[in-house]
Every structure is written in structure tokens, then in C-alpha cells.
């Protein structure tokens, strides 16, 4: 299994934008990202560093693999 990178919430949002996501809304420090085709919605916390479990869940909900996500960074 590939190693997860240590990134911030802003870096994660930038990578998701490259994957076709856009910001749907924000409430507090959580940004809700959405992609129309294929449909997916992901909540990204704006923390300095995302925990590994949180990042893995974001990647899974986005329908990406760790390798695909790493290429988007």
C-alpha cells in the first residue's frame, strides 16, 4: 500500500480541484467539495496537517486511489 503524504487542508483542496471538484459551501473550517460526473461529495477540514485516517477517508470518498491523489499534488 502506498504511503500517504502529509499535507494541509488547503493542499488537499487544491488536489481535489485538479480532480474536477469545486467548492460547494463552507461552514466553519470545513469545506464541502462536490464533483458532478461521477457524482461525489467530500468534506475537507482546513487544518494545518490532516491526520492519516482523515486523508484516507477523503481519498476514498473522492473515488481516487492514493497513487492518483499523490499525482494530483
PDB file of N, H, CA, C and O in Angstrom:
ATOM      1  N   UNK A   1       0.847  -1.171   0.000  1.00  0.00           N
ATOM      2  CA  UNK A   1       0.000   0.000   0.000  1.00  0.00           C
ATOM      3  C   UNK A   1       0.895   1.237   0.000  1.00  0.00           C
ATOM      4  O   UNK A   1       1.837   1.313   0.789  1.00  0.00           O
ATOM      5  N   UNK A   2       0.612   2.221  -0.883  1.00  0.00           N
ATOM      6  H   UNK A   2      -0.153   2.160  -1.524  1.00  0.00           H
ATOM      7  CA  UNK A   2       1.434   3.427  -0.962  1.00  0.00           C
ATOM      8  C   UNK A   2       1.327   4.256   0.314  1.00  0.00           C
ATOM      9  O   UNK A   2       0.320   4.223   1.022  1.00  0.00           O
ATOM     10  N   UNK A   3       2.376   4.985   0.577  1.00  0.00           N
ATOM     11  H   UNK A   3       3.194   5.013   0.002  1.00  0.00           H
ATOM     12  CA  UNK A   3       2.431   5.813   1.770  1.00  0.00           C
ATOM     13  C   UNK A   3       1.650   7.105   1.540  1.00  0.00           C
ATOM     14  O   UNK A   3       1.757   7.722   0.480  1.00  0.00           O
ATOM     15  N   UNK A   4       0.871   7.505   2.530  1.00  0.00           N
ATOM     16  H   UNK A   4       0.784   7.003   3.390  1.00  0.00           H
ATOM     17  CA  UNK A   4       0.104   8.737   2.428  1.00  0.00           C
ATOM     18  C   UNK A   4       1.009   9.941   2.662  1.00  0.00           C
ATOM     19  O   UNK A   4       1.860   9.908   3.551  1.00  0.00           O
ATOM     20  N   UNK A   5       0.839  11.005   1.875  1.00  0.00           N
ATOM     21  H   UNK A   5       0.148  11.032   1.152  1.00  0.00           H
ATOM     22  CA  UNK A   5       1.624  12.218   2.107  1.00  0.00           C
ATOM     23  C   UNK A   5       1.072  12.985   3.307  1.00  0.00           C
ATOM     24  O   UNK A   5      -0.094  12.823   3.667  1.00  0.00           O
ATOM     25  N   UNK A   6       1.900  13.809   3.917  1.00  0.00           N
ATOM     26  H   UNK A   6       2.847  13.940   3.625  1.00  0.00           H
ATOM     27  CA  UNK A   6       1.466  14.682   4.999  1.00  0.00           C
ATOM     28  C   UNK A   6       1.186  16.038   4.375  1.00  0.00           C
ATOM     29  O   UNK A   6       2.107  16.732   3.943  1.00  0.00           O
ATOM     30  N   UNK A   7      -0.099  16.420   4.328  1.00  0.00           N
ATOM     31  H   UNK A   7      -0.847  15.857   4.679  1.00  0.00           H
ATOM     32  CA  UNK A   7      -0.486  17.658   3.664  1.00  0.00           C
ATOM     33  C   UNK A   7      -1.470  18.431   4.527  1.00  0.00           C
ATOM     34  O   UNK A   7      -2.007  17.904   5.502  1.00  0.00           O
ATOM     35  N   UNK A   8      -1.702  19.683   4.160  1.00  0.00           N
ATOM     36  H   UNK A   8      -1.266  20.112   3.368  1.00  0.00           H
ATOM     37  CA  UNK A   8      -2.668  20.526   4.855  1.00  0.00           C
ATOM     38  C   UNK A   8      -4.028  20.421   4.153  1.00  0.00           C
ATOM     39  O   UNK A   8      -4.148  19.824   3.084  1.00  0.00           O
ATOM     40  N   UNK A   9      -5.029  21.007   4.773  1.00  0.00           N
ATOM     41  H   UNK A   9      -4.931  21.493   5.642  1.00  0.00           H
ATOM     42  CA  UNK A   9      -6.359  21.021   4.171  1.00  0.00           C
ATOM     43  C   UNK A   9      -6.374  21.796   2.867  1.00  0.00           C
ATOM     44  O   UNK A   9      -7.049  21.396   1.919  1.00  0.00           O
ATOM     45  N   UNK A  10      -5.628  22.921   2.802  1.00  0.00           N
ATOM     46  H   UNK A  10      -5.080  23.247   3.573  1.00  0.00           H
ATOM     47  CA  UNK A  10      -5.582  23.726   1.579  1.00  0.00           C
ATOM     48  C   UNK A  10      -4.935  22.956   0.432  1.00  0.00           C
ATOM     49  O   UNK A  10      -5.389  23.047  -0.709  1.00  0.00           O
ATOM     50  N   UNK A  11      -3.877  22.197   0.727  1.00  0.00           N
ATOM     51  H   UNK A  11      -3.509  22.123   1.654  1.00  0.00           H
ATOM     52  CA  UNK A  11      -3.234  21.393  -0.311  1.00  0.00           C
ATOM     53  C   UNK A  11      -4.176  20.297  -0.809  1.00  0.00           C
ATOM     54  O   UNK A  11      -4.187  19.972  -1.996  1.00  0.00           O
ATOM     55  N   UNK A  12      -4.954  19.738   0.096  1.00  0.00           N
ATOM     56  H   UNK A  12      -4.945  20.002   1.060  1.00  0.00           H
ATOM     57  CA  UNK A  12      -5.924  18.708  -0.279  1.00  0.00           C
ATOM     58  C   UNK A  12      -6.997  19.293  -1.188  1.00  0.00           C
ATOM     59  O   UNK A  12      -7.385  18.664  -2.172  1.00  0.00           O
ATOM     60  N   UNK A  13      -7.473  20.477  -0.871  1.00  0.00           N
ATOM     61  H   UNK A  13      -7.157  20.988  -0.072  1.00  0.00           H
ATOM     62  CA  UNK A  13      -8.488  21.144  -1.689  1.00  0.00           C
ATOM     63  C   UNK A  13      -7.945  21.420  -3.083  1.00  0.00           C
ATOM     64  O   UNK A  13      -8.656  21.230  -4.070  1.00  0.00           O
ATOM     65  N   UNK A  14      -6.684  21.870  -3.178  1.00  0.00           N
ATOM     66  H   UNK A  14      -6.107  22.024  -2.376  1.00  0.00           H
ATOM     67  CA  UNK A  14      -6.067  22.149  -4.477  1.00  0.00           C
ATOM     68  C   UNK A  14      -5.984  20.874  -5.315  1.00  0.00           C
ATOM     69  O   UNK A  14      -6.243  20.907  -6.518  1.00  0.00           O
ATOM     70  N   UNK A  15      -5.627  19.759  -4.694  1.00  0.00           N
ATOM     71  H   UNK A  15      -5.416  19.732  -3.717  1.00  0.00           H
ATOM     72  CA  UNK A  15      -5.538  18.490  -5.416  1.00  0.00           C
ATOM     73  C   UNK A  15      -6.922  18.039  -5.880  1.00  0.00           C
ATOM     74  O   UNK A  15      -7.066  17.538  -6.995  1.00  0.00           O
ATOM     75  N   UNK A  16      -7.935  18.211  -5.038  1.00  0.00           N
ATOM     76  H   UNK A  16      -7.818  18.618  -4.132  1.00  0.00           H
ATOM     77  CA  UNK A  16      -9.295  17.815  -5.422  1.00  0.00           C
ATOM     78  C   UNK A  16      -9.818  18.682  -6.562  1.00  0.00           C
ATOM     79  O   UNK A  16     -10.562  18.198  -7.415  1.00  0.00           O
ATOM     80  N   UNK A  17      -9.434  19.972  -6.585  1.00  0.00           N
ATOM     81  H   UNK A  17      -8.830  20.365  -5.892  1.00  0.00           H
ATOM     82  CA  UNK A  17      -9.833  20.833  -7.705  1.00  0.00           C
ATOM     83  C   UNK A  17      -9.271  20.290  -9.020  1.00  0.00           C
ATOM     84  O   UNK A  17      -9.947  20.309 -10.049  1.00  0.00           O
ATOM     85  N   UNK A  18      -8.027  19.808  -8.974  1.00  0.00           N
ATOM     86  H   UNK A  18      -7.478  19.793  -8.138  1.00  0.00           H
ATOM     87  CA  UNK A  18      -7.421  19.240 -10.183  1.00  0.00           C
ATOM     88  C   UNK A  18      -8.144  17.962 -10.616  1.00  0.00           C
ATOM     89  O   UNK A  18      -8.076  17.574 -11.782  1.00  0.00           O
ATOM     90  N   UNK A  19      -8.830  17.315  -9.682  1.00  0.00           N
ATOM     91  H   UNK A  19      -8.886  17.631  -8.735  1.00  0.00           H
ATOM     92  CA  UNK A  19      -9.572  16.091  -9.992  1.00  0.00           C
ATOM     93  C   UNK A  19     -11.004  16.391 -10.442  1.00  0.00           C
ATOM     94  O   UNK A  19     -11.780  15.465 -10.674  1.00  0.00           O
ATOM     95  N   UNK A  20     -11.364  17.673 -10.570  1.00  0.00           N
ATOM     96  H   UNK A  20     -10.734  18.426 -10.382  1.00  0.00           H
ATOM     97  CA  UNK A  20     -12.688  18.032 -11.069  1.00  0.00           C
ATOM     98  C   UNK A  20     -13.678  18.452  -9.999  1.00  0.00           C
ATOM     99  O   UNK A  20     -14.855  18.647 -10.302  1.00  0.00           O
ATOM    100  N   UNK A  21     -13.240  18.596  -8.762  1.00  0.00           N
ATOM    101  H   UNK A  21     -12.284  18.437  -8.515  1.00  0.00           H
ATOM    102  CA  UNK A  21     -14.124  19.032  -7.684  1.00  0.00           C
ATOM    103  C   UNK A  21     -14.203  20.551  -7.642  1.00  0.00           C
ATOM    104  O   UNK A  21     -13.286  21.239  -8.093  1.00  0.00           O
ATOM    105  N   UNK A  22     -15.292  21.072  -7.102  1.00  0.00           N
ATOM    106  H   UNK A  22     -16.037  20.514  -6.735  1.00  0.00           H
ATOM    107  CA  UNK A  22     -15.430  22.502  -6.859  1.00  0.00           C
ATOM    108  C   UNK A  22     -16.025  22.702  -5.474  1.00  0.00           C
ATOM    109  O   UNK A  22     -16.656  21.803  -4.917  1.00  0.00           O
ATOM    110  N   UNK A  23     -15.812  23.912  -4.918  1.00  0.00           N
ATOM    111  H   UNK A  23     -15.300  24.642  -5.370  1.00  0.00           H
ATOM    112  CA  UNK A  23     -16.322  24.210  -3.580  1.00  0.00           C
ATOM    113  C   UNK A  23     -17.822  24.441  -3.650  1.00  0.00           C
ATOM    114  O   UNK A  23     -18.301  25.310  -4.378  1.00  0.00           O
ATOM    115  N   UNK A  24     -18.549  23.650  -2.885  1.00  0.00           N
ATOM    116  H   UNK A  24     -18.160  22.943  -2.293  1.00  0.00           H
ATOM    117  CA  UNK A  24     -20.000  23.773  -2.841  1.00  0.00           C
ATOM    118  C   UNK A  24     -20.399  24.779  -1.767  1.00  0.00           C
ATOM    119  O   UNK A  24     -21.226  25.661  -2.000  1.00  0.00           O
ATOM    120  N   UNK A  25     -19.799  24.634  -0.586  1.00  0.00           N
ATOM    121  H   UNK A  25     -19.127  23.918  -0.397  1.00  0.00           H
ATOM    122  CA  UNK A  25     -20.071  25.558   0.517  1.00  0.00           C
ATOM    123  C   UNK A  25     -19.008  25.372   1.591  1.00  0.00           C
ATOM    124  O   UNK A  25     -18.207  24.438   1.539  1.00  0.00           O
ATOM    125  N   UNK A  26     -19.015  26.276   2.563  1.00  0.00           N
ATOM    126  H   UNK A  26     -19.666  27.035   2.605  1.00  0.00           H
ATOM    127  CA  UNK A  26     -18.101  26.166   3.698  1.00  0.00           C
ATOM    128  C   UNK A  26     -18.855  26.530   4.959  1.00  0.00           C
ATOM    129  O   UNK A  26     -19.625  27.490   4.999  1.00  0.00           O
ATOM    130  N   UNK A  27     -18.610  25.735   5.987  1.00  0.00           N
ATOM    131  H   UNK A  27     -17.985  24.956   5.955  1.00  0.00           H
ATOM    132  CA  UNK A  27     -19.209  26.025   7.289  1.00  0.00           C
ATOM    133  C   UNK A  27     -18.103  25.870   8.325  1.00  0.00           C
ATOM    134  O   UNK A  27     -17.617  24.765   8.565  1.00  0.00           O
ATOM    135  N   UNK A  28     -17.715  26.973   8.929  1.00  0.00           N
ATOM    136  H   UNK A  28     -18.110  27.870   8.734  1.00  0.00           H
ATOM    137  CA  UNK A  28     -16.614  26.938   9.880  1.00  0.00           C
ATOM    138  C   UNK A  28     -15.326  26.621   9.162  1.00  0.00           C
ATOM    139  O   UNK A  28     -14.985  27.283   8.181  1.00  0.00           O
ATOM    140  N   UNK A  29     -14.597  25.612   9.635  1.00  0.00           N
ATOM    141  H   UNK A  29     -14.874  25.075  10.431  1.00  0.00           H
ATOM    142  CA  UNK A  29     -13.335  25.255   8.996  1.00  0.00           C
ATOM    143  C   UNK A  29     -13.462  24.012   8.120  1.00  0.00           C
ATOM    144  O   UNK A  29     -12.456  23.370   7.817  1.00  0.00           O
ATOM    145  N   UNK A  30     -14.671  23.664   7.712  1.00  0.00           N
ATOM    146  H   UNK A  30     -15.489  24.185   7.958  1.00  0.00           H
ATOM    147  CA  UNK A  30     -14.882  22.522   6.827  1.00  0.00           C
ATOM    148  C   UNK A  30     -15.413  23.005   5.473  1.00  0.00           C
ATOM    149  O   UNK A  30     -16.417  23.715   5.404  1.00  0.00           O
ATOM    150  N   UNK A  31     -14.728  22.611   4.409  1.00  0.00           N
ATOM    151  H   UNK A  31     -13.913  22.034   4.465  1.00  0.00           H
ATOM    152  CA  UNK A  31     -15.126  22.964   3.055  1.00  0.00           C
ATOM    153  C   UNK A  31     -15.760  21.730   2.423  1.00  0.00           C
ATOM    154  O   UNK A  31     -15.180  20.644   2.450  1.00  0.00           O
ATOM    155  N   UNK A  32     -16.944  21.897   1.857  1.00  0.00           N
ATOM    156  H   UNK A  32     -17.415  22.778   1.835  1.00  0.00           H
ATOM    157  CA  UNK A  32     -17.650  20.810   1.188  1.00  0.00           C
ATOM    158  C   UNK A  32     -17.348  20.922  -0.305  1.00  0.00           C
ATOM    159  O   UNK A  32     -17.689  21.913  -0.951  1.00  0.00           O
ATOM    160  N   UNK A  33     -16.699  19.883  -0.839  1.00  0.00           N
ATOM    161  H   UNK A  33     -16.422  19.078  -0.315  1.00  0.00           H
ATOM    162  CA  UNK A  33     -16.327  19.845  -2.254  1.00  0.00           C
ATOM    163  C   UNK A  33     -17.258  18.865  -2.968  1.00  0.00           C
ATOM    164  O   UNK A  33     -17.666  17.858  -2.391  1.00  0.00           O
ATOM    165  N   UNK A  34     -17.591  19.164  -4.225  1.00  0.00           N
ATOM    166  H   UNK A  34     -17.259  19.982  -4.695  1.00  0.00           H
ATOM    167  CA  UNK A  34     -18.510  18.321  -4.987  1.00  0.00           C
ATOM    168  C   UNK A  34     -17.992  18.144  -6.413  1.00  0.00           C
ATOM    169  O   UNK A  34     -17.368  19.043  -6.976  1.00  0.00           O
ATOM    170  N   UNK A  35     -18.259  16.978  -6.982  1.00  0.00           N
ATOM    171  H   UNK A  35     -18.766  16.247  -6.525  1.00  0.00           H
ATOM    172  CA  UNK A  35     -17.955  16.696  -8.390  1.00  0.00           C
ATOM    173  C   UNK A  35     -19.223  16.113  -9.003  1.00  0.00           C
ATOM    174  O   UNK A  35     -19.894  15.276  -8.398  1.00  0.00           O
ATOM    175  N   UNK A  36     -19.541  16.569 -10.212  1.00  0.00           N
ATOM    176  H   UNK A  36     -18.996  17.248 -10.703  1.00  0.00           H
ATOM    177  CA  UNK A  36     -20.783  16.141 -10.853  1.00  0.00           C
ATOM    178  C   UNK A  36     -20.678  14.781 -11.528  1.00  0.00           C
ATOM    179  O   UNK A  36     -21.591  13.966 -11.402  1.00  0.00           O
ATOM    180  N   UNK A  37     -19.579  14.513 -12.248  1.00  0.00           N
ATOM    181  H   UNK A  37     -18.837  15.176 -12.351  1.00  0.00           H
ATOM    182  CA  UNK A  37     -19.507  13.273 -13.015  1.00  0.00           C
ATOM    183  C   UNK A  37     -18.160  12.596 -12.821  1.00  0.00           C
ATOM    184  O   UNK A  37     -17.161  13.130 -13.304  1.00  0.00           O
ATOM    185  N   UNK A  38     -18.068  11.470 -12.155  1.00  0.00           N
ATOM    186  H   UNK A  38     -18.880  11.036 -11.763  1.00  0.00           H
ATOM    187  CA  UNK A  38     -19.117  10.794 -11.389  1.00  0.00           C
ATOM    188  C   UNK A  38     -19.395  11.548 -10.088  1.00  0.00           C
ATOM    189  O   UNK A  38     -18.495  12.153  -9.505  1.00  0.00           O
ATOM    190  N   UNK A  39     -20.606  11.505  -9.657  1.00  0.00           N
ATOM    191  H   UNK A  39     -21.337  11.013 -10.131  1.00  0.00           H
ATOM    192  CA  UNK A  39     -21.035  12.280  -8.505  1.00  0.00           C
ATOM    193  C   UNK A  39     -20.315  11.858  -7.225  1.00  0.00           C
ATOM    194  O   UNK A  39     -20.263  10.678  -6.878  1.00  0.00           O
ATOM    195  N   UNK A  40     -19.760  12.860  -6.533  1.00  0.00           N
ATOM    196  H   UNK A  40     -19.803  13.818  -6.815  1.00  0.00           H
ATOM    197  CA  UNK A  40     -19.088  12.607  -5.257  1.00  0.00           C
ATOM    198  C   UNK A  40     -19.074  13.900  -4.456  1.00  0.00           C
ATOM    199  O   UNK A  40     -18.918  14.984  -5.019  1.00  0.00           O
ATOM    200  N   UNK A  41     -19.236  13.786  -3.144  1.00  0.00           N
ATOM    201  H   UNK A  41     -19.363  12.905  -2.687  1.00  0.00           H
ATOM    202  CA  UNK A  41     -19.175  14.922  -2.238  1.00  0.00           C
ATOM    203  C   UNK A  41     -18.220  14.576  -1.110  1.00  0.00           C
ATOM    204  O   UNK A  41     -18.278  13.483  -0.545  1.00  0.00           O
ATOM    205  N   UNK A  42     -17.326  15.531  -0.782  1.00  0.00           N
ATOM    206  H   UNK A  42     -17.279  16.419  -1.241  1.00  0.00           H
ATOM    207  CA  UNK A  42     -16.281  15.300   0.213  1.00  0.00           C
ATOM    208  C   UNK A  42     -16.200  16.508   1.131  1.00  0.00           C
ATOM    209  O   UNK A  42     -16.289  17.646   0.671  1.00  0.00           O
ATOM    210  N   UNK A  43     -16.033  16.270   2.419  1.00  0.00           N
ATOM    211  H   UNK A  43     -15.960  15.346   2.793  1.00  0.00           H
ATOM    212  CA  UNK A  43     -15.825  17.333   3.399  1.00  0.00           C
ATOM    213  C   UNK A  43     -14.351  17.368   3.775  1.00  0.00           C
ATOM    214  O   UNK A  43     -13.791  16.360   4.205  1.00  0.00           O
ATOM    215  N   UNK A  44     -13.714  18.548   3.610  1.00  0.00           N
ATOM    216  H   UNK A  44     -14.169  19.367   3.261  1.00  0.00           H
ATOM    217  CA  UNK A  44     -12.287  18.700   3.888  1.00  0.00           C
ATOM    218  C   UNK A  44     -12.108  19.715   5.014  1.00  0.00           C
ATOM    219  O   UNK A  44     -12.516  20.867   4.865  1.00  0.00           O
ATOM    220  N   UNK A  45     -11.508  19.314   6.141  1.00  0.00           N
ATOM    221  H   UNK A  45     -11.177  18.378   6.262  1.00  0.00           H
ATOM    222  CA  UNK A  45     -11.233  20.276   7.217  1.00  0.00           C
ATOM    223  C   UNK A  45     -10.013  21.122   6.860  1.00  0.00           C
ATOM    224  O   UNK A  45      -9.042  20.607   6.308  1.00  0.00           O
ATOM    225  N   UNK A  46     -10.059  22.407   7.169  1.00  0.00           N
ATOM    226  H   UNK A  46     -10.848  22.826   7.618  1.00  0.00           H
ATOM    227  CA  UNK A  46      -8.943  23.308   6.885  1.00  0.00           C
ATOM    228  C   UNK A  46      -7.956  23.301   8.049  1.00  0.00           C
ATOM    229  O   UNK A  46      -7.786  24.312   8.731  1.00  0.00           O
ATOM    230  N   UNK A  47      -7.311  22.168   8.273  1.00  0.00           N
ATOM    231  H   UNK A  47      -7.448  21.347   7.720  1.00  0.00           H
ATOM    232  CA  UNK A  47      -6.318  22.035   9.341  1.00  0.00           C
ATOM    233  C   UNK A  47      -4.925  22.182   8.753  1.00  0.00           C
ATOM    234  O   UNK A  47      -4.734  22.039   7.545  1.00  0.00           O
ATOM    235  N   UNK A  48      -3.936  22.472   9.625  1.00  0.00           N
ATOM    236  H   UNK A  48      -4.091  22.588  10.606  1.00  0.00           H
ATOM    237  CA  UNK A  48      -2.554  22.613   9.159  1.00  0.00           C
ATOM    238  C   UNK A  48      -2.032  21.296   8.614  1.00  0.00           C
ATOM    239  O   UNK A  48      -1.348  21.277   7.591  1.00  0.00           O
ATOM    240  N   UNK A  49      -2.342  20.204   9.276  1.00  0.00           N
ATOM    241  H   UNK A  49      -2.897  20.218  10.107  1.00  0.00           H
ATOM    242  CA  UNK A  49      -1.994  18.877   8.775  1.00  0.00           C
ATOM    243  C   UNK A  49      -3.195  17.964   8.980  1.00  0.00           C
ATOM    244  O   UNK A  49      -3.815  17.956  10.043  1.00  0.00           O
ATOM    245  N   UNK A  50      -3.506  17.202   7.949  1.00  0.00           N
ATOM    246  H   UNK A  50      -3.002  17.208   7.086  1.00  0.00           H
ATOM    247  CA  UNK A  50      -4.616  16.250   8.036  1.00  0.00           C
ATOM    248  C   UNK A  50      -4.102  14.938   8.598  1.00  0.00           C
ATOM    249  O   UNK A  50      -3.030  14.471   8.214  1.00  0.00           O
ATOM    250  N   UNK A  51      -4.860  14.345   9.503  1.00  0.00           N
ATOM    251  H   UNK A  51      -5.730  14.724   9.815  1.00  0.00           H
ATOM    252  CA  UNK A  51      -4.488  13.039  10.039  1.00  0.00           C
ATOM    253  C   UNK A  51      -4.611  11.999   8.933  1.00  0.00           C
ATOM    254  O   UNK A  51      -5.381  12.163   7.986  1.00  0.00           O
ATOM    255  N   UNK A  52      -3.838  10.927   9.071  1.00  0.00           N
ATOM    256  H   UNK A  52      -3.213  10.793   9.840  1.00  0.00           H
ATOM    257  CA  UNK A  52      -3.798   9.906   8.025  1.00  0.00           C
ATOM    258  C   UNK A  52      -5.156   9.271   7.772  1.00  0.00           C
ATOM    259  O   UNK A  52      -5.526   9.043   6.620  1.00  0.00           O
ATOM    260  N   UNK A  53      -5.896   8.986   8.821  1.00  0.00           N
ATOM    261  H   UNK A  53      -5.596   9.171   9.757  1.00  0.00           H
ATOM    262  CA  UNK A  53      -7.215   8.381   8.653  1.00  0.00           C
ATOM    263  C   UNK A  53      -8.184   9.318   7.962  1.00  0.00           C
ATOM    264  O   UNK A  53      -8.993   8.889   7.139  1.00  0.00           O
ATOM    265  N   UNK A  54      -8.105  10.609   8.296  1.00  0.00           N
ATOM    266  H   UNK A  54      -7.448  10.958   8.965  1.00  0.00           H
ATOM    267  CA  UNK A  54      -8.963  11.609   7.666  1.00  0.00           C
ATOM    268  C   UNK A  54      -8.641  11.724   6.181  1.00  0.00           C
ATOM    269  O   UNK A  54      -9.541  11.753   5.342  1.00  0.00           O
ATOM    270  N   UNK A  55      -7.350  11.789   5.863  1.00  0.00           N
ATOM    271  H   UNK A  55      -6.618  11.765   6.545  1.00  0.00           H
ATOM    272  CA  UNK A  55      -6.939  11.903   4.458  1.00  0.00           C
ATOM    273  C   UNK A  55      -7.338  10.660   3.668  1.00  0.00           C
ATOM    274  O   UNK A  55      -7.797  10.775   2.531  1.00  0.00           O
ATOM    275  N   UNK A  56      -7.172   9.486   4.247  1.00  0.00           N
ATOM    276  H   UNK A  56      -6.800   9.393   5.171  1.00  0.00           H
ATOM    277  CA  UNK A  56      -7.541   8.250   3.554  1.00  0.00           C
ATOM    278  C   UNK A  56      -9.051   8.224   3.283  1.00  0.00           C
ATOM    279  O   UNK A  56      -9.477   7.777   2.218  1.00  0.00           O
ATOM    280  N   UNK A  57      -9.855   8.697   4.229  1.00  0.00           N
ATOM    281  H   UNK A  57      -9.509   9.060   5.094  1.00  0.00           H
ATOM    282  CA  UNK A  57     -11.307   8.751   4.043  1.00  0.00           C
ATOM    283  C   UNK A  57     -11.680   9.732   2.935  1.00  0.00           C
ATOM    284  O   UNK A  57     -12.559   9.445   2.122  1.00  0.00           O
ATOM    285  N   UNK A  58     -11.017  10.886   2.897  1.00  0.00           N
ATOM    286  H   UNK A  58     -10.303  11.120   3.557  1.00  0.00           H
ATOM    287  CA  UNK A  58     -11.277  11.876   1.845  1.00  0.00           C
ATOM    288  C   UNK A  58     -10.966  11.273   0.480  1.00  0.00           C
ATOM    289  O   UNK A  58     -11.749  11.411  -0.459  1.00  0.00           O
ATOM    290  N   UNK A  59      -9.822  10.604   0.374  1.00  0.00           N
ATOM    291  H   UNK A  59      -9.185  10.491   1.137  1.00  0.00           H
ATOM    292  CA  UNK A  59      -9.423   9.994  -0.896  1.00  0.00           C
ATOM    293  C   UNK A  59     -10.424   8.929  -1.319  1.00  0.00           C
ATOM    294  O   UNK A  59     -10.792   8.858  -2.491  1.00  0.00           O
ATOM    295  N   UNK A  60     -10.872   8.097  -0.376  1.00  0.00           N
ATOM    296  H   UNK A  60     -10.573   8.154   0.577  1.00  0.00           H
ATOM    297  CA  UNK A  60     -11.834   7.035  -0.678  1.00  0.00           C
ATOM    298  C   UNK A  60     -13.174   7.636  -1.125  1.00  0.00           C
ATOM    299  O   UNK A  60     -13.768   7.166  -2.095  1.00  0.00           O
ATOM    300  N   UNK A  61     -13.653   8.672  -0.419  1.00  0.00           N
ATOM    301  H   UNK A  61     -13.170   9.053   0.370  1.00  0.00           H
ATOM    302  CA  UNK A  61     -14.928   9.286  -0.778  1.00  0.00           C
ATOM    303  C   UNK A  61     -14.855   9.979  -2.135  1.00  0.00           C
ATOM    304  O   UNK A  61     -15.865  10.099  -2.829  1.00  0.00           O
ATOM    305  N   UNK A  62     -13.663  10.435  -2.512  1.00  0.00           N
ATOM    306  H   UNK A  62     -12.843  10.337  -1.948  1.00  0.00           H
ATOM    307  CA  UNK A  62     -13.486  11.100  -3.800  1.00  0.00           C
ATOM    308  C   UNK A  62     -13.427  10.094  -4.941  1.00  0.00           C
ATOM    309  O   UNK A  62     -13.480  10.480  -6.109  1.00  0.00           O
ATOM    310  N   UNK A  63     -13.320   8.814  -4.618  1.00  0.00           N
ATOM    311  H   UNK A  63     -13.277   8.500  -3.669  1.00  0.00           H
ATOM    312  CA  UNK A  63     -13.259   7.786  -5.647  1.00  0.00           C
ATOM    313  C   UNK A  63     -11.888   7.689  -6.301  1.00  0.00           C
ATOM    314  O   UNK A  63     -11.777   7.289  -7.460  1.00  0.00           O
ATOM    315  N   UNK A  64     -10.843   8.053  -5.561  1.00  0.00           N
ATOM    316  H   UNK A  64     -10.933   8.378  -4.620  1.00  0.00           H
ATOM    317  CA  UNK A  64      -9.480   8.019  -6.073  1.00  0.00           C
ATOM    318  C   UNK A  64      -8.662   6.979  -5.320  1.00  0.00           C
ATOM    319  O   UNK A  64      -9.051   6.521  -4.246  1.00  0.00           O
ATOM    320  N   UNK A  65      -7.525   6.615  -5.901  1.00  0.00           N
ATOM    321  H   UNK A  65      -7.209   6.987  -6.774  1.00  0.00           H
ATOM    322  CA  UNK A  65      -6.560   5.792  -5.191  1.00  0.00           C
ATOM    323  C   UNK A  65      -5.500   6.724  -4.610  1.00  0.00           C
ATOM    324  O   UNK A  65      -5.426   7.894  -4.988  1.00  0.00           O
ATOM    325  N   UNK A  66      -4.686   6.213  -3.698  1.00  0.00           N
ATOM    326  H   UNK A  66      -4.747   5.263  -3.391  1.00  0.00           H
ATOM    327  CA  UNK A  66      -3.634   7.021  -3.094  1.00  0.00           C
ATOM    328  C   UNK A  66      -2.642   7.471  -4.163  1.00  0.00           C
ATOM    329  O   UNK A  66      -2.164   8.605  -4.123  1.00  0.00           O
ATOM    330  N   UNK A  67      -2.327   6.594  -5.119  1.00  0.00           N
ATOM    331  H   UNK A  67      -2.715   5.672  -5.152  1.00  0.00           H
ATOM    332  CA  UNK A  67      -1.411   6.954  -6.204  1.00  0.00           C
ATOM    333  C   UNK A  67      -1.987   8.080  -7.070  1.00  0.00           C
ATOM    334  O   UNK A  67      -1.282   9.030  -7.411  1.00  0.00           O
ATOM    335  N   UNK A  68      -3.267   7.968  -7.421  1.00  0.00           N
ATOM    336  H   UNK A  68      -3.840   7.196  -7.144  1.00  0.00           H
ATOM    337  CA  UNK A  68      -3.907   9.005  -8.227  1.00  0.00           C
ATOM    338  C   UNK A  68      -3.914  10.332  -7.478  1.00  0.00           C
ATOM    339  O   UNK A  68      -3.665  11.382  -8.071  1.00  0.00           O
ATOM    340  N   UNK A  69      -4.196  10.290  -6.191  1.00  0.00           N
ATOM    341  H   UNK A  69      -4.399   9.437  -5.709  1.00  0.00           H
ATOM    342  CA  UNK A  69      -4.228  11.512  -5.390  1.00  0.00           C
ATOM    343  C   UNK A  69      -2.827  12.115  -5.291  1.00  0.00           C
ATOM    344  O   UNK A  69      -2.671  13.331  -5.397  1.00  0.00           O
ATOM    345  N   UNK A  70      -1.820  11.288  -5.090  1.00  0.00           N
ATOM    346  H   UNK A  70      -1.947  10.300  -5.004  1.00  0.00           H
ATOM    347  CA  UNK A  70      -0.438  11.779  -4.986  1.00  0.00           C
ATOM    348  C   UNK A  70      -0.003  12.456  -6.286  1.00  0.00           C
ATOM    349  O   UNK A  70       0.737  13.439  -6.251  1.00  0.00           O
ATOM    350  N   UNK A  71      -0.456  11.941  -7.432  1.00  0.00           N
ATOM    351  H   UNK A  71      -1.058  11.143  -7.460  1.00  0.00           H
ATOM    352  CA  UNK A  71      -0.125  12.553  -8.721  1.00  0.00           C
ATOM    353  C   UNK A  71      -0.755  13.932  -8.866  1.00  0.00           C
ATOM    354  O   UNK A  71      -0.227  14.779  -9.587  1.00  0.00           O
ATOM    355  N   UNK A  72      -1.874  14.168  -8.192  1.00  0.00           N
ATOM    356  H   UNK A  72      -2.303  13.480  -7.606  1.00  0.00           H
ATOM    357  CA  UNK A  72      -2.565  15.451  -8.275  1.00  0.00           C
ATOM    358  C   UNK A  72      -1.915  16.532  -7.409  1.00  0.00           C
ATOM    359  O   UNK A  72      -2.194  17.717  -7.585  1.00  0.00           O
ATOM    360  N   UNK A  73      -1.059  16.132  -6.482  1.00  0.00           N
ATOM    361  H   UNK A  73      -0.832  15.169  -6.339  1.00  0.00           H
ATOM    362  CA  UNK A  73      -0.415  17.101  -5.583  1.00  0.00           C
ATOM    363  C   UNK A  73       0.644  17.921  -6.284  1.00  0.00           C
ATOM    364  O   UNK A  73       1.274  18.777  -5.663  1.00  0.00           O
TER     365      UNK A  73
END
